[in-house]
Amino acid sequence: MSSDSALMPSSTRSLPLATRGRGVWIWDENGKDYLDGSSGPVAVNLGECHPDVVAAIARQAETLSFAHRIQFRNEPVERLASEVVELLGPDFDRAMFVNSGSEANELALKLAFLHWDVKGMPEKTKFVTTTNSYHGSTLANIQISGQPRYSAAFRPLVTANERVRAPYLHRIRVDECIADPEPVVLERLRDDFAALDHEHTAAILIETVGGASAAALVPPPGYFELLRELCDTYRMLWIADEVMAGFARTGRWFGFQHWRATPDLVVFAKGVSGGYAPLGGVGISRRVSGPLLHARGAVTAGHTYSNNPIGAAAGVASIEVMRRDRLVEAAAEHGATLGEGLRRIQRDSASIVDVRGIGLMWGVEFGDPATGKPFPTDEGFTPCFVDACAAEGLLVYPSRGGVDGVSGDAVLVSPPVVISSDEIAELLARFERGLRRLEAAG
Ligand SMILES: Cc1ncc(COP(=O)(O)O)c(C=O)c1O
């Protein structure tokens, strides 16, 4: 039996065997280097094997490797909760931990239901999301994620839910020939909210910056301020999915902090542990935690590994490193350089139609620059581009189907926030070579 025959493949592509990593670099079994231009799935915010986080994990594993949440409190998790709450700002006073972004979103949905239940509105059981959204791969999450391709193979298992239109500025510009789409996006948000079944809706779950299925859709100024107002008017909670955008990625601790509006619940995962431990959670605002704790005393929702001390130690150490090394500021600074570089590449390209992003979370959308229209889906531009970049030793993250759930080619470029200026230059050089390689192949 070969060494990999027992593992159910998760991709039909043949993948290199990763053997070693350091900072933004990963090496395969043949010694080839890859610059991680996507932080894996926009998760490994501190790059590979950060010595301080690795040491913290090792120390914790030697001190207390497990303590179950119904039997003990533990120091790392209590410290992590305080840190997260402080970073979220004065409107927040609690955090709960699980093991992934999917679990954290499900927890947030449950908390939103309980919030209305204790207020005497148990009929609020529905959740609204945006088109072009991704919230995870559990059954509840594929049901609510806005892109149909995530649930396509499981259609009989999921039911439809209501959506509002994503703030897709580029497509409004191209498809509707509207030069200034920002007011249109705000108007549509208002209209879409007005049409919802408010009486039965508990919350809107929305990525602050659209990621896996939207390639860094950054909502315009005023968007979340309006969303806050609409949620209050229609008695819905705002759950911010910051699984990708949180923890320095956008040049703030959390993406929502770019706007003057505060969510009720903030979902995080990925970067909270530098990407090294299965860790996710929900930051809970006082306005939700107060009535909930008053009415119920506790919220029973959790898993075997919730509040795991090793995961929490990774989280505490990652936050310490981000603070000490000013990585939030670094993400903003390096992000500006990365964005400028990608826009420069766009100017000479025969296949880029939009470059958008914030901090170190950038999306590059492909299509015909003359019209802005997408390439035919069956040409498979995105996987070909991802392969062309990999051939040049660069990892980028595919983000397909943005236009209508099926067509639309794009990638996310989102390197670890520890990236240096020289490494940004190298990333851009490899990106450009990957693009030329594909454009030359026609
Ligand atoms: C915005 C967003 N939410 C939730 C998830 C799901 O997180 P996980 O894969 O940790 O379950 C992802 C994963 O990519 C994500 O990008």
Ligand as a Chemical Component Dictionary entry (heavy atoms), coordinates in Angstrom:
data_LIG
# 
_chem_comp.id                   LIG 
_chem_comp.type                 NON-POLYMER 
_chem_comp.pdbx_formal_charge   0 
_chem_comp.three_letter_code    LIG 
# 
loop_
_chem_comp_atom.comp_id 
_chem_comp_atom.atom_id 
_chem_comp_atom.alt_atom_id 
_chem_comp_atom.type_symbol 
_chem_comp_atom.charge 
_chem_comp_atom.model_Cartn_x 
_chem_comp_atom.model_Cartn_y 
_chem_comp_atom.model_Cartn_z 
_chem_comp_atom.pdbx_ordinal 
LIG C1 C1 C 0 -15.279 34.311 5.681 1  
LIG C2 C2 C 0 -15.149 32.877 6.090 2  
LIG N1 N1 N 0 -15.981 32.391 7.012 3  
LIG C3 C3 C 0 -15.884 31.120 7.433 4  
LIG C4 C4 C 0 -14.943 30.260 6.906 5  
LIG C5 C5 C 0 -14.884 28.853 7.371 6  
LIG O1 O1 O 0 -13.770 28.685 8.206 7  
LIG P1 P1 P 0 -13.173 27.232 8.454 8  
LIG O2 O2 O 0 -12.620 26.770 7.164 9  
LIG O3 O3 O 0 -12.130 27.457 9.520 10 
LIG O4 O4 O 0 -14.278 26.375 8.951 11 
LIG C6 C6 C 0 -14.056 30.732 5.937 12 
LIG C7 C7 C 0 -13.027 29.844 5.360 13 
LIG O5 O5 O 0 -12.415 30.135 4.368 14 
LIG C8 C8 C 0 -14.157 32.067 5.517 15 
LIG O6 O6 O 0 -13.353 32.578 4.586 16 
# 
loop_
_chem_comp_bond.comp_id 
_chem_comp_bond.atom_id_1 
_chem_comp_bond.atom_id_2 
_chem_comp_bond.value_order 
_chem_comp_bond.pdbx_ordinal 
LIG C1 C2 SING 1  
LIG C2 N1 SING 2  
LIG C2 C8 DOUB 3  
LIG N1 C3 DOUB 4  
LIG C3 C4 SING 5  
LIG C4 C5 SING 6  
LIG C4 C6 DOUB 7  
LIG C5 O1 SING 8  
LIG O1 P1 SING 9  
LIG P1 O2 DOUB 10 
LIG P1 O3 SING 11 
LIG P1 O4 SING 12 
LIG C6 C7 SING 13 
LIG C6 C8 SING 14 
LIG C7 O5 DOUB 15 
LIG C8 O6 SING 16 
# 
